[in-house]
Amino acid sequence: MIRLALDGMTCGHCVAHVKAALEGVPGVVRAEVDLGTGTAQVEGRPSVEALCAAVAEEGYTARAAE
């Protein structure tokens, strides 16, 4: 499982866009996005770089969470 820290989300609409972007990355089985914590958990074997790029295309920022 990959955990991402997200910035820029302010509402449920943002969450839906980020979730759809993450699930569109090849290798993703499932993605869960939490507005309250500003995090996402992604199941599958995508690269972190591809996930961050997909989020950036939607206008948000993502990085690997510690």
C-alpha positions in Angstrom: 0.0 0.0 0.0 1.2 3.5 -0.9 0.3 6.4 1.4 0.3 9.9 0.0 0.1 13.3 1.6 -2.2 15.7 -0.4 -2.4 19.5 -0.4 -5.1 21.7 -1.9 -8.3 19.8 -1.3 -11.1 21.8 0.3 -14.3 19.8 -0.3 -15.9 16.5 -1.3 -15.7 17.6 -5.0 -11.9 17.8 -4.7 -11.8 14.3 -3.0 -13.8 12.8 -5.9 -11.4 14.3 -8.5 -8.3 13.1 -6.7 -9.8 9.7 -6.2 -10.7 9.4 -9.9 -7.2 10.6 -10.9 -5.5 8.1 -8.7 -7.7 5.2 -9.8 -6.9 6.1 -13.5 -3.2 5.4 -13.0 -2.1 2.0 -14.4 -1.5 -0.5 -11.6 -3.9 1.0 -9.1 -6.4 -1.5 -7.7 -8.1 0.9 -5.3 -7.7 4.4 -3.9 -9.1 6.0 -0.8 -8.9 9.7 -0.2 -9.5 11.4 3.2 -10.2 15.1 3.2 -9.9 15.4 7.0 -6.3 14.0 7.1 -5.3 15.2 3.6 -4.1 11.7 2.8 -4.7 8.9 0.2 -4.1 5.2 0.5 -3.5 3.4 -2.8 -3.5 -0.3 -3.3 -1.7 -1.8 -6.2 1.8 -1.4 -7.8 1.9 2.0 -9.4 4.9 4.3 -9.1 4.7 7.2 -6.6 5.8 9.5 -9.4 2.8 8.5 -11.6 0.4 9.0 -8.7 1.8 12.4 -7.9 1.7 13.4 -11.6 -2.0 12.3 -11.9 -2.9 14.4 -8.8 -1.0 17.4 -10.2 -3.0 17.2 -13.4 -6.1 17.8 -11.3 -4.5 20.9 -9.7 -3.5 19.5 -6.3 -0.2 18.4 -4.9 0.9 15.0 -3.6 4.0 13.4 -2.1 4.9 10.2 -0.5 3.7 10.3 3.2 6.1 9.2 5.9 
